[in-house]
Amino acid sequence: MSKTLILEANGIVYMIARQREIKVVVTDTATWRQVIAALAQAAPALVGEVISKDRRSLLGDFMFNVEGDQTITDLDGALRDLPETTRLVLLSDLC
């Protein structure tokens, strides 16, 4: 099975990616690091600005917020408990 994740690009993320939504599809057993790699492939402009050059982590103070109520701190954690389609936002402590 797979999960569709839709990153809502706001603020600096939108300014860099020039896309309002970035959609990626990953397996049910994917980790957040694999989500980052998929986002890097879907929006390469984010690499080096928001996503690390090795495409395994987020830079600076960026973090995932899931559906507006959960912040992801463990990038090695799996996505198993997420609905089939989930909306994400990249937040920064600088905002």
C-alpha positions as CSV (number, residue, x, y, z in Angstrom):
1,M,0.0,0.0,0.0
2,S,1.0,3.6,-0.3
3,K,0.3,7.0,1.2
4,T,-0.1,10.3,-0.5
5,L,1.4,13.2,1.3
6,I,0.6,16.8,0.2
7,L,3.0,19.5,1.4
8,E,1.3,22.8,1.7
9,A,4.0,25.2,0.7
10,N,3.8,28.6,2.6
11,G,6.2,31.4,3.2
12,I,9.8,30.7,2.5
13,V,9.1,27.2,1.3
14,Y,6.7,28.5,-1.3
15,M,9.1,31.3,-2.3
16,I,11.8,28.6,-3.0
17,A,9.7,25.8,-4.5
18,R,7.3,28.1,-6.5
19,Q,4.6,25.5,-5.9
20,R,1.6,25.8,-3.5
21,E,1.3,22.1,-3.1
22,I,4.0,19.4,-3.5
23,K,2.5,15.9,-3.7
24,V,4.5,12.8,-3.0
25,V,3.6,9.1,-2.8
26,V,5.5,6.8,-0.4
27,T,5.0,3.3,0.9
28,D,3.2,2.6,4.2
29,T,6.5,1.6,5.8
30,A,8.3,4.7,4.7
31,T,10.1,6.8,7.2
32,W,10.1,10.6,7.4
33,R,13.6,10.6,5.9
34,Q,12.2,8.8,2.9
35,V,9.5,11.5,2.7
36,I,12.2,14.1,2.7
37,A,14.0,12.3,-0.2
38,A,10.7,12.2,-2.1
39,L,10.1,15.9,-1.5
40,A,13.6,16.7,-2.7
41,Q,12.9,14.8,-5.9
42,A,9.5,16.5,-6.4
43,A,10.9,20.0,-5.6
44,P,14.7,20.1,-6.2
45,A,14.9,23.8,-5.4
46,L,14.3,22.9,-1.7
47,V,17.7,21.0,-1.6
48,G,20.3,23.1,0.1
49,E,17.7,25.6,1.4
50,V,15.2,23.6,3.4
51,I,16.4,20.0,2.7
52,S,20.0,18.9,3.4
53,K,22.1,18.1,0.4
54,D,22.1,14.4,1.3
55,R,18.3,14.6,1.2
56,R,18.0,12.9,4.6
57,S,17.0,15.7,6.9
58,L,15.6,19.2,7.1
59,L,17.9,22.2,7.5
60,G,17.9,24.7,10.3
61,D,14.7,24.9,12.4
62,F,12.4,23.4,9.8
63,M,10.1,20.6,11.0
64,F,7.0,18.8,9.7
65,N,3.6,19.5,11.0
66,V,1.0,16.9,10.2
67,E,-2.7,17.9,9.7
68,G,-2.1,20.9,12.0
69,D,-1.9,18.9,15.2
70,Q,1.3,16.8,15.3
71,T,4.9,17.9,15.0
72,I,7.4,15.3,13.8
73,T,10.6,15.1,15.8
74,D,11.7,11.5,14.9
75,L,12.7,11.4,11.3
76,D,13.3,7.7,11.5
77,G,9.8,7.0,12.6
78,A,7.4,5.3,10.1
79,L,4.2,6.7,8.7
80,R,2.0,3.7,9.6
81,D,-0.6,5.6,11.6
82,L,-1.2,8.3,9.0
83,P,-4.4,8.3,6.9
84,E,-4.0,7.3,3.2
85,T,-3.9,11.0,2.2
86,T,-2.3,13.4,4.6
87,R,-1.5,17.1,4.5
88,L,1.8,18.5,5.8
89,V,3.3,21.9,6.4
90,L,7.0,22.7,7.0
91,L,7.3,25.0,10.0
92,S,10.3,27.0,11.1
93,D,11.0,28.3,14.6
94,L,12.1,31.5,12.9
95,C,8.5,32.3,11.9
